[in-house]
Amino acid sequence: AQTVTQSQPEMSVQEAETVTLSCTYDTSESDYYLFWYKQPPSRQMILVIRQEAYKQQNATENRFSVNFQKAAKSFSLKISDSQLGDAAMYFCAYESNNDMRFGAGTRLTVKP
Amino acid sequence: SQTIHQWPATLVQPVGSPLSLECTVEGTSNPNLYWYRQAAGRGLQLLFYSVGIGQISSEVPQNLSASRPQDRQFILSSKKLLLSDSGFYLCAWSPGQRNQPQHFGDGTRLSIL
């Protein structure tokens, strides 16, 4: 069974600095997608970034980028120039054949 | 553009009462539909997903059930709620193609007394 592990229950970062959130996953599939979702206090789930497993190039969305290491089954999220609005729970997710699995989440605090 | 509506936003129910949470999607056809539960401070647990009308896959055996009476309508039900059913329930949809991101509703906070 596919599993997603986020080993950091909580992280904090100073405003304007960079933080990296870790995620590892376990799968025997070769075709899958990976996602990072953000859940602010409003509890709405917001897609931050996605990565296709067949692409070697790391995905980037403005201040958000990933470090995708397929052989190591690692998918970390880097947030650059952190802003107060980045404070939220961040969930790593894996999807293959309509089966999506989420990690337990990392709570990110941004200090002014 | 596509939108997803989920209601009610908050629900307080006594133990043993029935449950019906509704989710509808607009602006797309034949979406994949999902129900998740999120316990306090925890990640998301997939409960049910559906790739078409009348097609329901259950991930976790429990006293909940799901139905898809129409293409863009997904209903989560229970005949008798348990205390352990308390949580935050999220509905989501994705395009019918494989490996597409899911888009979530605003959620329902369910409290069982």
Interface residues (C-beta under 8 A of the other chain):
Chain A: Q6 D31 Y32 Y33 F35 S42 R43 Q44 M45 I46 L47 R50 E52 F91 E95 S96 N97 N98 D99 M100 R101 F102 G103 A104 G105
Chain B: N32 Y34 Y36 R42 G43 L44 L46 Y49 V51 F88 L90 A92 S94 R98 N99 Q100 P101 Q102 H103 F104 D106 G107
